[in-house]
Amino acid sequence: MTAGSPRRSTTRLPEPTLAQGLSTRWRSIRRALAKNPIMLAGFIIFIFIFLSAILAPVITVHDPVRTNIEERLQAPSLDHWFGTDHLGIDVYARTMYGGQVSMLVGVLVATLVIGGGLVFGLIAGYNRRLDGPLMRVADAIMAFPTLLLALAVVATWGGNIQNIVLVLTVSGTPGMARLVRGQVLSLREQQFVEGARAIGASTSRIMFRHIAPNTFAPMMVMASLVFAGSVVAEAGLAFLGVGLPTFTPSWGNIIARGRDFLGSSPWISFFPGFILTLMVLAINVIGDGLRDALDPRLRRRL
C-alpha cells in the first residue's frame, strides 16, 4: 500500500437476524392497525371470539353436553342466552365450547401448513433437480378432493381432532409450498444470495437464514387464509357428519343439529352460524390488512 492511499475498511456490517426481521414486520403491522380502522375492528372481533372460546368454562354456567328435556327448544332468555336445542342443551354453552375446537383446529393446521410449506417450498425453489418431482406431488395432492380424503381418513381411523388436522394439513400444505417456491425462485438469484454463496455459506444457511425470512410476509397473509379455511372446513365436515362426534361441541354439528328446527327454533343454528361467519370475516379483513402492511409496494400508501 503506498503512502497516502486510502485504507480499505474490513469491518463487516452485521447482517440482520431473524428476530430483527420479525420485529420490523411487527412494527409494520402495528402501524397498519393504527391507520386501518377496518383491520383494527377485525382484529378486535377475532380476539374477542378467541378469548371467549378459551374462557368458555369461566363465562358459561351450563354444561355443554347435559340434556334437560323439560327445557327443550326454549327461546333465548336471561337463563339461556342463545336458547336451548331439542335435547334441552344450552346453545350458548355449546357454542362457546365449540369455539375451542374450531380455534384449536385452525391454529394447529395453520402452524403445520406454514412449517411444511416453508420446508418443501424452500427445497423445491432452491434445488432445481427436486423442483419438478416435489411440485408434481403437490399437484396430485391439490387435485384430490378434501372431502374424499376426509371420508377415507375418518372411515379408517375414526373422527377426532387429530385426523381432521391431518386431513386439512395434507390438503393445505401444497398451496403454501407453491407460494414459498415462487418467492424462492425470485430470491435465489438476488445479489445478497450470490454474495452468501461467494463467501462460502452452506446451502442450508442460505435457505433458512437469507431466503426464508424474505418469504414470511406472503406466508403470514396465506396463514390467515389457511386459518379461516380450516375453521370453515372443520365446521363443514362436522355439519356433514364426517368430523367430530355429535356429542363433542363444534360449530358445524351444532348447526347441523338445528337444521330440522329452522322453522320453529332458528336460534339453534343461527348463533353458531353467525359467530362462525363473523370470525371468518374478521380473519379475512386481517389478512387483507396484513397484505397491505407487509407488501413493500403498498406499504408507502399507509
PyMOL commands that set and color helices and strands:
alter all, ss='L'
color gray80, all
select helices_A, chain A and resi 18-35+37-54+56-59+69-71+91-126+128-143+146-157+161-187+191-198+203-239+251-261+267-294+296-299
alter helices_A, ss='H'
color red, helices_A
deselect
rebuild
show_as cartoon
